Amino acid sequence: MSNFINSSIGKKLIMSISGLFLIVFLLVHLTANLFLLGGSDAFNLSAHFMGTNPVIQIMQPVLALGFLFHIVYSLIVQFKNWASRPVKYAKVNQKEASTWVSRNMIWLGIFVLAFLTLHILNFYWKLQFGEIGTVVVNGEKMENAYALVAGLFTEGGTLAYIYSGIYIIGFIALGLHLHHALWSSFQTIGWSNIKWRKILTVIGDIYAILIAVGFSIIPIYFLFIR
């Protein structure tokens, strides 16, 4: 078993399975965040539900841990690969054998990790440990999560535009990462062949665009529409 886990196929399988946690987590997260477009009451109710529903409370940490494991494990594998190559291989034209995204998955992943760290500090950390104020919706008292998000993208003048730009670039990078990750994960697991490869590639493209555009709409909405 240990030989399989340490093999190239084993590492790819672990990366693929943990990557699927990332795919599901982002879809759940995007669904909740799109309630921002419905106004303060809609989003605060959504955030309150996500923060108090027992099923969500169990599912979200599991998905988040799988997400975190995927990032950390991919970095460990990549660093080990770099360390095991003291002598440079003969140069080949990789552009003919692979896409730019597949060749730069690790750098996209590192950029996304830095972006997510900023995101956690701006939102999750403040929601869990900061004082963000409360609001009453439908007779129930809850945290004013909407004000926290709206404040980041609307207050501070130029800083709001900088944060919005960082978030849009971050989610575009995440979309590019997902573009390659989804079909690649299913291929590694063995759920892909010549026929399904085309279908999964299209599904991966649609999903990547959905995540990149869906999350990017939020700062754009607060800057120019709200």
ChimeraX attribute file (.defattr): number of C-alpha atoms within 10 A of each C-alpha:
attribute: neighborCount
match mode: 1-to-1
recipient: residues
	/A:1	7
	/A:2	7
	/A:3	8
	/A:4	11
	/A:5	13
	/A:6	12
	/A:7	12
	/A:8	11
	/A:9	13
	/A:10	16
	/A:11	15
	/A:12	19
	/A:13	20
	/A:14	18
	/A:15	20
	/A:16	22
	/A:17	16
	/A:18	22
	/A:19	24
	/A:20	19
	/A:21	19
	/A:22	23
	/A:23	18
	/A:24	14
	/A:25	20
	/A:26	17
	/A:27	15
	/A:28	15
	/A:29	14
	/A:30	15
	/A:31	14
	/A:32	18
	/A:33	19
	/A:34	17
	/A:35	19
	/A:36	22
	/A:37	15
	/A:38	10
	/A:39	12
	/A:40	18
	/A:41	18
	/A:42	17
	/A:43	21
	/A:44	24
	/A:45	22
	/A:46	19
	/A:47	20
	/A:48	17
	/A:49	15
	/A:50	17
	/A:51	13
	/A:52	10
	/A:53	10
	/A:54	11
	/A:55	9
	/A:56	14
	/A:57	13
	/A:58	10
	/A:59	12
	/A:60	18
	/A:61	12
	/A:62	14
	/A:63	20
	/A:64	16
	/A:65	15
	/A:66	18
	/A:67	20
	/A:68	17
	/A:69	18
	/A:70	21
	/A:71	20
	/A:72	13
	/A:73	15
	/A:74	22
	/A:75	16
	/A:76	10
	/A:77	16
	/A:78	12
	/A:79	12
	/A:80	11
	/A:81	11
	/A:82	10
	/A:83	10
	/A:84	9
	/A:85	9
	/A:86	8
	/A:87	7
	/A:88	7
	/A:89	7
	/A:90	5
	/A:91	6
	/A:92	8
	/A:93	7
	/A:94	10
	/A:95	9
	/A:96	7
	/A:97	9
	/A:98	10
	/A:99	11
	/A:100	11
	/A:101	17
	/A:102	15
	/A:103	13
	/A:104	12
	/A:105	18
	/A:106	17
	/A:107	14
	/A:108	20
	/A:109	21
	/A:110	15
	/A:111	16
	/A:112	21
	/A:113	17
	/A:114	11
	/A:115	18
	/A:116	16
	/A:117	12
	/A:118	15
	/A:119	14
	/A:120	12
	/A:121	11
	/A:122	14
	/A:123	15
	/A:124	14
	/A:125	11
	/A:126	14
	/A:127	17
	/A:128	9
	/A:129	8
	/A:130	10
	/A:131	10
	/A:132	15
	/A:133	12
	/A:134	13
	/A:135	17
	/A:136	13
	/A:137	15
	/A:138	7
	/A:139	7
	/A:140	9
	/A:141	11
	/A:142	16
	/A:143	20
	/A:144	23
	/A:145	26
	/A:146	22
	/A:147	16
	/A:148	16
	/A:149	17
	/A:150	19
	/A:151	13
	/A:152	18
	/A:153	24
	/A:154	19
	/A:155	12
	/A:156	12
	/A:157	9
	/A:158	11
	/A:159	13
	/A:160	19
	/A:161	18
	/A:162	13
	/A:163	17
	/A:164	21
	/A:165	15
	/A:166	15
	/A:167	23
	/A:168	20
	/A:169	17
	/A:170	23
	/A:171	22
	/A:172	21
	/A:173	22
	/A:174	22
	/A:175	25
	/A:176	23
	/A:177	21
	/A:178	26
	/A:179	22
	/A:180	18
	/A:181	24
	/A:182	22
	/A:183	23
	/A:184	22
	/A:185	21
	/A:186	19
	/A:187	17
	/A:188	17
	/A:189	14
	/A:190	10
	/A:191	13
	/A:192	17
	/A:193	12
	/A:194	7
	/A:195	8
	/A:196	14
	/A:197	16
	/A:198	13
	/A:199	14
	/A:200	19
	/A:201	17
	/A:202	14
	/A:203	15
	/A:204	20
	/A:205	18
	/A:206	13
	/A:207	18
	/A:208	25
	/A:209	19
	/A:210	15
	/A:211	23
	/A:212	22
	/A:213	15
	/A:214	16
	/A:215	23
	/A:216	19
	/A:217	15
	/A:218	22
	/A:219	23
	/A:220	17
	/A:221	14
	/A:222	19
	/A:223	16
	/A:224	8
	/A:225	9
	/A:226	10
